[in-house]
Amino acid sequence: MKKLFIYFLTISLFTLCKKQEVDSIIINSNTYTVNDNFEKATAFAIKDGKFIAVGTSEEITKNYTSSTIVDAKNKTIVPGLIDAHCHFYRMGLQQQKVDLMGTKSYDEVLQKLVAFQKEKDATFITGRGWDQNDWKIKEFPTKEKLDKLFPTIPVAVRRVDGHALLVNQAAINLSGITKDTKVSGGEIIIKDGEITGILIDNAMDFIKIPNASKQEAIQGLLDAQKISFSYGLTTVDDAGINRKTIELIDDLQQDGRLKMRIYAMVSGDNQKEIDYYINKGKLKTDRLNVRSFKVYGDGALGSRGAAMKKSYSDRENHFGALIYAPERYQEIAKQIAASDFQMNTHAIGDSSNTWLLKTYKDVLKDAKNRRWRIEHAQIIAPEDFDKFDNIIPSVQPTHATSDMYWAKDRIGKERMKGAYAYKDLLNKYGKIALGTDFPVEQVNPFLTFYAATIRKDINNYPENGFQMENALTREETLKGMTIWAAYSNFEEEEKGSIEVGKFADFVILNQDIMKVDGMKISKTKAVSTYLNGEKVY
């Protein structure tokens, strides 16, 4: 009997001491968990794609075992990064088109177009990335040189912000537009009685650019995924995509080719899309979340399409414009407010922000937890900041450091006080969602971190930073790229921090982004990216 007792006692002790088998363990790390207390850890265990334990290396190795143990060698780990506003699909397609980012003159644009056509022999040349504000002559180009180089091949290339299009006569001929064509919510720029080749906002819709084939679309999504993973992104908010693209994303995720988590904002500029998804209801999987609509309130500041209350400082009697009539926004907002969906509206100019905030307030009344967003929130009138008390500001810090060279000339000193005011917006709502708006800006989220905290370009300009009263702290910035971004997507219970029960999405960095010298932040790189505990980069 005594031997039997000892036998059972031994078995019991063995059972109590036995370590739990898990899929993988990370040890010896400098992990910022971004939990409620912003605590740090040195190790964590992963099973079935989720964190099941977070603590010290000693605690984790004492209680868990795995055939896959990753020694982080004291490298910094942060939660998988979330880009709260980008154009993921569009960026992927751009890999198949002419890239005009960083061009320093119109002549360089033309050289790139010629080189692209020589290689691709396209029947319709498309691309993106030029910005006249980066040129010595900071004026919109005209199409004369384009017509001489491409007399029969249509050319249509977007400005970096996507709100202006440069086209040649061949593209104009296909569209049927003339100098007398009327445009609401945009502009056909005319000079000396002739079309210059520059179309703003809704005027761009007249140009019928060929749609991507299904194979081009698939390749675009896979290219975008590869690029995004290389920067530590594990969730992207794709701002304004249609049903066809969303269904393709779902198919690719279901068959395992597309692993990226995507918060899909349905294009709210198409009534049929709004009706379809409101009738269908929200769609949620572990990798896809469809519960919001993206609507355009106005254009961009760089192309003077942003809707301003007073005339632009550098163009007399020009105010930009809302994309739609004011009452149309009320119609859209009322329909969305009556559903479970979120409304996310692009608003850059102070006039656009004023009207959209009023519209939101009118239709939401005192509704709680709707989490409607203003995308960009770029120029805010002083009296409008308080209206962000229950509206999420979703901003892109690199817009501030891209625009700072010319923004004051465009809108004047007084309006600049409410421009790119990220700290003021954070103080009103209590959270702020951060993104890049890529491919308008670079995909690199570490440039977002740098712009938000240091507010300089990578050449250390300006010496004392740009409007530093609105710089964010490093902790606020990391939250804006993780847990607050997740919150803006209604996903804070499943991602955005390294906590038990959440998806095992995390990034190993080459340096401690929370402590490294400020001027070195932009040199941060993703060493490895993990999604569901699987190494994807």
C-alpha positions as CSV (number, residue, x, y, z in Angstrom):
1,M,0.0,0.0,0.0
2,K,2.9,2.3,0.9
3,K,4.6,1.6,-2.5
4,L,1.3,2.4,-4.3
5,F,1.0,5.7,-2.4
6,I,4.6,6.7,-3.4
7,Y,3.9,5.7,-7.0
8,F,0.9,8.0,-7.2
9,L,2.7,10.8,-5.4
10,T,5.5,10.5,-8.0
11,I,3.1,10.6,-10.9
12,S,1.3,13.6,-9.4
13,L,4.5,15.6,-8.9
14,F,5.7,14.7,-12.4
15,T,2.4,16.0,-13.7
16,L,2.6,19.2,-11.7
17,C,6.2,19.8,-12.9
18,K,5.6,18.9,-16.5
19,K,6.1,21.9,-18.8
20,Q,3.4,22.9,-21.3
21,E,4.3,22.2,-24.9
22,V,3.8,25.3,-27.1
23,D,4.4,26.2,-30.7
24,S,7.2,28.7,-30.1
25,I,9.0,30.6,-27.3
26,I,10.8,34.0,-27.6
27,I,13.4,34.6,-24.9
28,N,16.0,37.3,-24.0
29,S,14.1,40.1,-25.6
30,N,13.5,43.8,-24.9
31,T,9.7,43.7,-25.4
32,Y,7.4,46.7,-25.2
33,T,4.1,45.0,-24.6
34,V,2.0,48.2,-25.0
35,N,-0.5,46.9,-22.5
36,D,-2.5,49.3,-20.3
37,N,0.5,49.9,-18.1
38,F,3.0,50.0,-21.0
39,E,5.0,47.2,-19.2
40,K,8.0,45.5,-20.6
41,A,8.8,41.8,-20.8
42,T,11.7,39.6,-21.8
43,A,9.9,36.5,-23.1
44,F,6.6,35.1,-24.3
45,A,5.1,31.8,-25.4
46,I,2.9,31.2,-28.4
47,K,0.4,28.5,-29.2
48,D,-2.2,28.2,-31.9
49,G,-1.3,31.6,-33.3
50,K,-1.8,33.5,-30.0
51,F,0.2,34.7,-27.0
52,I,-0.5,32.3,-24.1
53,A,2.1,33.7,-21.6
54,V,4.1,36.9,-21.3
55,G,6.8,37.5,-18.7
56,T,10.5,37.0,-18.0
57,S,12.7,34.5,-19.8
58,E,13.1,32.6,-16.5
59,E,9.3,32.3,-16.0
60,I,8.6,31.3,-19.6
61,T,11.3,28.6,-19.8
62,K,10.3,27.2,-16.4
63,N,6.7,26.6,-17.4
64,Y,6.8,26.1,-21.2
65,T,8.8,24.1,-23.7
66,S,8.9,24.1,-27.5
67,S,11.0,22.8,-30.4
68,T,11.1,26.3,-31.6
69,I,12.9,28.7,-29.2
70,V,14.0,32.1,-30.6
71,D,16.7,33.9,-28.7
72,A,16.1,37.6,-29.4
73,K,19.6,38.4,-28.1
74,N,18.2,41.5,-26.3
75,K,16.8,43.0,-29.5
76,T,13.7,45.2,-29.2
77,I,10.3,43.7,-29.9
78,V,7.0,45.6,-30.4
79,P,3.5,44.5,-31.3
80,G,2.9,44.1,-35.0
81,L,2.6,47.5,-36.5
82,I,-0.8,48.8,-37.9
83,D,-1.0,51.3,-40.7
84,A,-4.3,53.0,-39.9
85,H,-4.6,54.7,-43.3
86,C,-3.0,53.5,-46.5
87,H,-3.8,52.3,-50.0
88,F,-2.4,48.8,-49.9
89,Y,-4.0,47.5,-53.1
90,R,-3.1,50.7,-55.0
91,M,0.5,50.5,-53.8
92,G,0.7,47.0,-55.1
93,L,-0.6,47.9,-58.5
94,Q,1.9,50.8,-58.6
95,Q,4.7,48.2,-58.7
96,Q,3.6,47.5,-62.3
97,K,3.5,51.2,-63.4
98,V,5.9,54.0,-63.8
99,D,7.2,55.3,-60.5
100,L,7.6,59.1,-60.4
101,M,8.3,59.4,-56.7
102,G,11.2,61.7,-55.9
103,T,11.4,63.4,-59.3
104,K,13.0,66.8,-59.0
105,S,11.7,68.4,-62.3
106,Y,9.2,67.9,-65.1
107,D,12.0,66.9,-67.4
108,E,12.9,64.1,-65.0
109,V,9.3,63.0,-65.1
110,L,9.4,62.9,-68.9
111,Q,12.7,61.0,-68.9
112,K,11.2,58.3,-66.6
113,L,8.1,58.0,-68.9
114,V,10.3,57.5,-71.9
115,A,12.4,54.9,-70.2
116,F,9.3,53.1,-68.9
117,Q,7.7,53.0,-72.3
118,K,10.9,51.7,-73.9
119,E,11.0,48.8,-71.5
120,K,7.2,48.0,-71.3
121,D,5.8,49.1,-74.7
122,A,2.5,49.9,-73.0
123,T,-0.7,50.7,-74.9
124,F,-1.7,53.2,-72.1
125,I,1.0,54.6,-69.8
126,T,-0.1,55.1,-66.2
127,G,1.9,55.9,-63.0
128,R,2.1,58.1,-60.0
129,G,4.3,60.1,-57.8
130,W,5.2,63.5,-59.3
131,D,5.0,66.6,-57.1
132,Q,5.5,70.1,-58.5
133,N,6.2,71.4,-55.0
134,D,9.5,69.4,-55.1
135,W,10.6,71.1,-58.3
136,K,12.5,74.4,-58.8
137,I,9.5,75.8,-60.7
138,K,6.7,74.9,-58.3
139,E,3.9,75.1,-60.9
140,F,1.7,72.5,-62.5
141,P,3.2,71.1,-65.7
142,T,1.4,71.4,-69.0
143,K,1.0,68.7,-71.6
144,E,2.9,70.2,-74.7
145,K,6.1,68.2,-74.2
146,L,4.1,65.1,-73.3
147,D,2.1,65.4,-76.6
148,K,5.4,65.6,-78.6
149,L,6.9,62.5,-76.9
150,F,3.6,60.4,-77.0
151,P,1.4,61.7,-79.8
152,T,-0.7,58.5,-80.1
153,I,-0.1,56.6,-76.8
154,P,-2.4,57.8,-74.0
155,V,-0.6,59.0,-70.8
156,A,-2.2,59.6,-67.4
157,V,0.0,59.9,-64.4
158,R,-1.2,60.9,-60.9
159,R,0.3,63.5,-58.6
160,V,1.8,62.0,-55.4
161,D,-1.4,62.7,-53.4
162,G,-3.7,61.1,-56.0
163,H,-5.8,64.2,-56.3
164,A,-4.4,65.6,-59.6
165,L,-3.8,63.9,-62.9
166,L,-1.4,64.9,-65.8
167,V,-2.7,63.7,-69.1
168,N,-1.7,64.1,-72.8
169,Q,-3.9,64.9,-75.7
170,A,-4.3,61.2,-76.7
171,A,-5.8,60.5,-73.3
172,I,-8.0,63.6,-73.6
173,N,-9.3,62.5,-77.0
174,L,-10.4,59.1,-75.6
175,S,-12.2,60.9,-72.7
176,G,-14.2,63.3,-74.8
177,I,-13.7,66.2,-72.5
178,T,-13.2,69.7,-73.8
179,K,-12.4,73.1,-72.3
180,D,-16.1,73.7,-71.8
181,T,-16.8,70.4,-69.9
182,K,-18.5,71.2,-66.6
183,V,-17.1,69.6,-63.4
184,S,-18.5,69.4,-59.9
185,G,-16.1,68.8,-57.1
186,G,-13.0,69.2,-59.2
187,E,-11.4,71.3,-62.0
188,I,-10.1,71.1,-65.5
189,I,-7.3,73.6,-65.5
190,I,-7.4,76.0,-68.5
191,K,-4.7,78.4,-69.6
192,D,-5.0,80.8,-72.5
193,G,-8.2,79.1,-73.4
194,E,-6.8,75.6,-73.7
195,I,-6.7,72.5,-71.5
196,T,-3.3,72.3,-69.8
197,G,-3.4,68.6,-69.2
198,I,-4.0,68.9,-65.4
199,L,-7.2,67.5,-64.0
200,I,-8.2,67.9,-60.3
201,D,-10.2,65.5,-58.2
202,N,-13.6,64.6,-59.9
203,A,-12.3,65.8,-63.3
204,M,-9.9,62.8,-63.2
205,D,-12.9,60.5,-63.6
206,F,-13.4,61.5,-67.2
207,I,-10.1,59.7,-68.1
208,K,-10.9,56.0,-68.6
209,I,-7.7,54.2,-67.5
210,P,-7.9,50.5,-68.2
211,N,-8.7,48.3,-65.2
212,A,-6.2,45.8,-63.9
213,S,-6.6,42.2,-65.0
214,K,-7.3,39.7,-62.3
215,Q,-3.8,38.4,-62.5
216,E,-2.4,41.9,-62.2
217,A,-4.7,42.5,-59.2
218,I,-3.5,39.3,-57.5
219,Q,0.2,40.2,-58.2
220,G,-0.4,43.7,-56.9
221,L,-1.8,42.4,-53.6
222,L,1.0,39.9,-53.1
223,D,3.6,42.6,-54.0
224,A,2.1,44.9,-51.5
225,Q,2.1,42.2,-48.8
226,K,5.8,41.5,-49.4
227,I,6.7,45.1,-49.1
228,S,4.6,45.7,-46.0
229,F,5.9,42.7,-44.1
230,S,9.4,43.9,-44.7
231,Y,8.6,47.0,-42.7
232,G,7.0,45.2,-39.8
233,L,3.4,45.9,-40.8
234,T,0.9,43.1,-39.8
235,T,-2.4,45.0,-40.3
236,V,-3.2,47.6,-42.9
237,D,-6.3,49.8,-43.2
238,D,-6.9,50.0,-46.9
239,A,-8.8,53.2,-47.4
240,G,-11.4,53.0,-50.1
241,I,-11.6,49.7,-52.1
242,N,-14.5,48.2,-53.9
243,R,-16.4,45.0,-53.5
244,K,-14.5,43.2,-56.3
245,T,-11.2,43.9,-54.6
246,I,-12.5,43.0,-51.2
247,E,-13.8,39.6,-52.5
248,L,-10.4,38.9,-54.2
249,I,-8.7,39.7,-50.9
250,D,-11.0,37.3,-49.1
251,D,-10.3,34.6,-51.6
252,L,-6.5,35.0,-51.4
253,Q,-6.7,35.0,-47.6
254,Q,-8.8,31.8,-47.6
255,D,-6.4,29.9,-49.8
256,G,-3.4,31.1,-47.8
257,R,-1.6,33.2,-50.3
258,L,-2.5,36.5,-48.7
259,K,-1.7,36.5,-45.0
260,M,-1.8,40.2,-44.3
261,R,-4.6,41.3,-42.0
262,I,-6.7,44.0,-43.7
263,Y,-9.2,46.4,-42.3
264,A,-11.0,47.2,-45.6
265,M,-12.8,50.5,-45.9
266,V,-15.4,50.1,-48.6
267,S,-15.5,53.0,-51.1
268,G,-18.3,55.2,-49.9
269,D,-18.2,57.1,-53.2
270,N,-20.4,54.5,-54.8
271,Q,-24.0,54.2,-53.7
272,K,-24.3,50.7,-54.9
273,E,-21.3,49.6,-52.7
274,I,-22.9,51.3,-49.7
275,D,-26.2,49.6,-50.2
276,Y,-24.7,46.2,-50.8
277,Y,-22.6,46.1,-47.7
278,I,-25.2,47.7,-45.4
279,N,-27.6,45.0,-46.5
280,K,-25.0,42.3,-46.3
281,G,-23.8,43.4,-42.9
282,K,-20.3,43.4,-41.4
283,L,-17.8,40.8,-42.5
284,K,-15.2,39.6,-40.0
285,T,-12.5,36.9,-40.2
286,D,-9.2,36.6,-38.4
287,R,-7.6,38.4,-41.4
288,L,-10.3,40.6,-42.9
289,N,-12.6,43.1,-41.3
290,V,-15.2,44.9,-43.4
291,R,-17.2,47.3,-41.3
292,S,-16.5,50.8,-42.5
293,F,-16.9,53.2,-45.5
294,K,-14.3,55.6,-46.7
295,V,-15.7,58.9,-48.2
296,Y,-13.9,61.8,-49.8
297,G,-14.7,65.1,-48.3
298,D,-12.3,67.3,-50.4
299,G,-9.1,67.2,-52.3
300,A,-5.5,67.7,-51.3
301,L,-3.6,70.8,-50.2
302,G,-0.7,70.2,-52.6
303,S,-3.1,70.5,-55.6
304,R,-5.2,73.2,-53.9
305,G,-8.2,71.0,-53.9
306,A,-8.6,71.0,-50.1
307,A,-11.8,72.9,-49.2
308,M,-10.9,76.1,-47.4
309,K,-13.1,78.7,-45.6
310,K,-11.0,81.6,-47.0
311,S,-9.1,81.9,-50.2
312,Y,-5.7,80.2,-50.6
313,S,-2.9,82.5,-49.7
314,D,-1.1,81.8,-52.9
315,R,-4.1,81.7,-55.3
316,E,-6.5,84.6,-55.0
317,N,-10.2,83.7,-55.0
318,H,-9.6,80.0,-55.0
319,F,-11.0,78.0,-52.1
320,G,-10.8,74.4,-53.2
321,A,-14.0,72.4,-53.0
322,L,-16.0,69.6,-51.4
323,I,-16.1,66.6,-53.6
324,Y,-20.0,66.5,-53.3
325,A,-22.7,68.9,-52.4
326,P,-22.9,69.4,-48.6
327,E,-26.3,67.6,-48.4
328,R,-24.8,64.5,-50.0
329,Y,-22.6,64.0,-47.0
330,Q,-25.6,64.2,-44.7
331,E,-27.4,61.5,-46.8
332,I,-24.4,59.2,-46.7
333,A,-23.9,59.8,-43.0
334,K,-27.6,59.1,-42.1
335,Q,-27.6,55.9,-44.0
336,I,-24.4,54.7,-42.3
337,A,-25.5,55.9,-38.9
338,A,-28.6,53.7,-39.2
339,S,-26.3,50.6,-39.6
340,D,-23.5,49.1,-37.6
341,F,-20.9,50.5,-40.0
342,Q,-18.2,53.1,-39.3
343,M,-17.8,56.3,-41.5
344,N,-14.3,57.4,-42.2
345,T,-14.1,60.6,-44.2
346,H,-11.1,62.3,-45.9
347,A,-11.0,65.9,-44.7
348,I,-8.0,68.2,-45.3
349,G,-9.2,71.8,-45.6
350,D,-10.7,73.6,-42.6
351,S,-14.0,74.0,-44.4
352,S,-14.2,70.3,-45.1
353,N,-13.4,69.4,-41.5
354,T,-16.0,71.9,-40.2
355,W,-18.7,70.4,-42.4
356,L,-17.9,66.8,-41.8
357,L,-17.6,67.2,-38.0
358,K,-21.0,69.0,-38.0
359,T,-22.5,66.2,-40.1
360,Y,-21.1,63.5,-37.8
361,K,-22.5,65.3,-34.8
362,D,-25.9,65.8,-36.3
363,V,-26.4,62.2,-37.3
364,L,-24.7,60.5,-34.4
365,K,-26.2,62.7,-31.7
366,D,-25.1,61.1,-28.4
367,A,-24.5,57.6,-29.8
368,K,-21.7,55.8,-28.0
369,N,-18.8,53.7,-29.3
370,R,-19.4,54.4,-33.0
371,R,-15.7,55.3,-33.5
372,W,-16.3,57.4,-36.6
373,R,-13.1,58.8,-38.0
374,I,-11.8,61.9,-39.7
375,E,-9.0,60.8,-42.0
376,H,-6.1,63.3,-42.2
377,A,-7.7,66.1,-40.1
378,Q,-5.1,68.3,-41.6
379,I,-6.2,71.9,-41.1
380,I,-8.6,72.5,-38.2
381,A,-10.3,75.8,-37.3
382,P,-9.8,76.7,-33.7
383,E,-13.4,76.3,-32.8
384,D,-13.5,72.7,-34.2
385,F,-11.0,71.0,-32.0
386,D,-13.5,70.4,-29.3
387,K,-15.7,68.5,-31.8
388,F,-13.1,65.7,-31.7
389,D,-14.4,64.7,-28.3
390,N,-16.0,61.5,-29.7
391,I,-14.5,61.5,-33.3
392,I,-11.3,59.7,-33.9
393,P,-8.5,61.7,-35.5
394,S,-6.7,59.4,-38.0
395,V,-3.5,61.2,-39.2
396,Q,-0.3,60.6,-41.1
397,P,2.7,62.4,-39.5
398,T,4.9,62.3,-42.7
399,H,2.3,64.6,-44.3
400,A,3.5,67.3,-41.9
401,T,7.2,66.8,-42.8
402,S,6.4,66.6,-46.5
403,D,4.3,69.7,-46.6
404,M,6.2,71.9,-44.1
405,Y,8.3,73.5,-46.9
406,W,5.4,75.2,-48.6
407,A,2.3,74.8,-46.5
408,K,2.6,78.3,-44.8
409,D,2.8,79.9,-48.3
410,R,-0.4,78.1,-49.3
411,I,-2.6,78.8,-46.3
412,G,-0.9,81.6,-44.3
413,K,0.5,81.9,-40.8
414,E,-2.8,82.1,-38.9
415,R,-4.3,78.9,-40.4
416,M,-1.0,77.0,-39.8
417,K,-1.7,77.2,-36.0
418,G,-4.4,74.5,-36.5
419,A,-2.5,72.5,-39.1
420,Y,-0.9,69.1,-38.5
421,A,-1.9,69.6,-34.8
422,Y,-1.5,66.0,-33.7
423,K,-1.0,66.7,-30.0
424,D,-4.0,69.0,-29.8
425,L,-6.1,66.3,-31.5
426,L,-4.8,63.6,-29.2
427,N,-5.6,65.7,-26.2
428,K,-9.2,66.2,-27.3
429,Y,-10.0,62.5,-28.1
430,G,-7.5,60.7,-25.9
431,K,-6.3,58.5,-28.7
432,I,-4.9,59.1,-32.2
433,A,-4.6,56.6,-35.0
434,L,-1.4,56.8,-37.1
435,G,-0.8,55.8,-40.7
436,T,1.2,56.7,-43.7
437,D,-1.3,57.1,-46.6
438,F,1.1,55.1,-48.8
439,P,1.8,55.3,-51.7
440,V,1.3,59.1,-51.2
441,E,4.1,58.8,-48.6
442,Q,6.7,56.0,-48.2
443,V,5.5,52.7,-46.7
444,N,8.2,52.9,-44.0
445,P,6.4,53.2,-40.6
446,F,9.6,54.2,-38.9
447,L,9.5,57.4,-40.9
448,T,6.0,57.9,-39.4
449,F,7.5,57.4,-35.9
450,Y,10.3,59.9,-36.7
451,A,8.0,62.5,-38.1
452,A,5.5,62.2,-35.2
453,T,8.2,62.6,-32.5
454,I,11.0,64.6,-34.0
455,R,9.1,66.5,-36.8
456,K,12.0,67.0,-39.1
457,D,13.1,65.6,-42.4
458,I,15.9,63.1,-42.5
459,N,18.3,65.9,-43.2
460,N,17.6,67.4,-39.8
461,Y,15.5,70.3,-41.2
462,P,14.2,72.4,-39.6
463,E,16.9,72.6,-36.9
464,N,14.4,73.0,-34.0
465,G,11.6,70.8,-35.5
466,F,8.4,71.8,-37.2
467,Q,5.7,73.1,-34.9
468,M,7.1,71.1,-32.0
469,E,4.2,72.0,-29.7
470,N,2.3,69.3,-31.6
471,A,5.0,66.6,-31.5
472,L,3.9,63.3,-29.9
473,T,5.9,61.4,-27.3
474,R,7.5,58.0,-28.3
475,E,5.0,56.2,-26.1
476,E,2.0,58.0,-27.7
477,T,3.4,57.3,-31.1
478,L,3.9,53.6,-30.5
479,K,0.4,53.4,-29.2
480,G,-0.9,55.2,-32.3
481,M,0.8,52.6,-34.5
482,T,-0.5,49.6,-32.4
483,I,-3.2,49.6,-29.8
484,W,-4.9,52.9,-30.7
485,A,-4.9,52.0,-34.3
486,A,-6.4,48.6,-33.4
487,Y,-9.0,50.5,-31.3
488,S,-9.9,52.7,-34.3
489,N,-10.7,49.4,-36.1
490,F,-12.7,47.8,-33.2
491,E,-9.9,45.3,-32.9
492,E,-8.2,46.2,-29.6
493,E,-9.3,42.9,-28.0
494,E,-7.4,40.8,-30.5
495,K,-4.3,42.8,-31.5
496,G,-2.3,46.0,-30.9
497,S,-0.4,44.7,-27.8
498,I,1.5,41.7,-26.7
499,E,-0.9,40.2,-24.2
500,V,-2.3,36.8,-23.4
501,G,-5.1,35.8,-25.8
502,K,-4.2,38.2,-28.6
503,F,-2.9,37.3,-32.0
504,A,0.9,36.6,-31.9
505,D,1.7,39.5,-34.2
506,F,5.1,41.2,-33.4
507,V,8.2,42.7,-34.9
508,I,11.8,42.3,-33.9
509,L,13.7,45.6,-34.5
510,N,17.4,46.4,-35.1
511,Q,17.5,49.0,-32.4
512,D,15.5,50.3,-29.4
513,I,13.2,52.8,-31.1
514,M,12.0,54.0,-27.7
515,K,15.5,55.0,-26.5
516,V,17.8,55.5,-29.5
517,D,18.9,59.1,-30.3
518,G,16.1,60.9,-32.1
519,M,18.0,61.5,-35.3
520,K,18.6,57.7,-35.5
521,I,14.9,56.8,-35.3
522,S,14.5,56.9,-39.1
523,K,17.3,54.2,-39.4
524,T,15.1,51.7,-37.5
525,K,14.5,48.5,-39.5
526,A,12.4,45.3,-39.1
527,V,14.7,42.4,-38.5
528,S,11.9,39.9,-38.5
529,T,8.1,40.1,-38.8
530,Y,5.7,37.5,-37.2
531,L,2.0,37.1,-37.8
532,N,0.1,34.5,-35.8
533,G,3.5,33.4,-34.5
534,E,4.6,32.6,-38.1
535,K,7.7,34.3,-39.4
536,V,6.6,36.1,-42.6
537,Y,9.7,38.3,-43.0
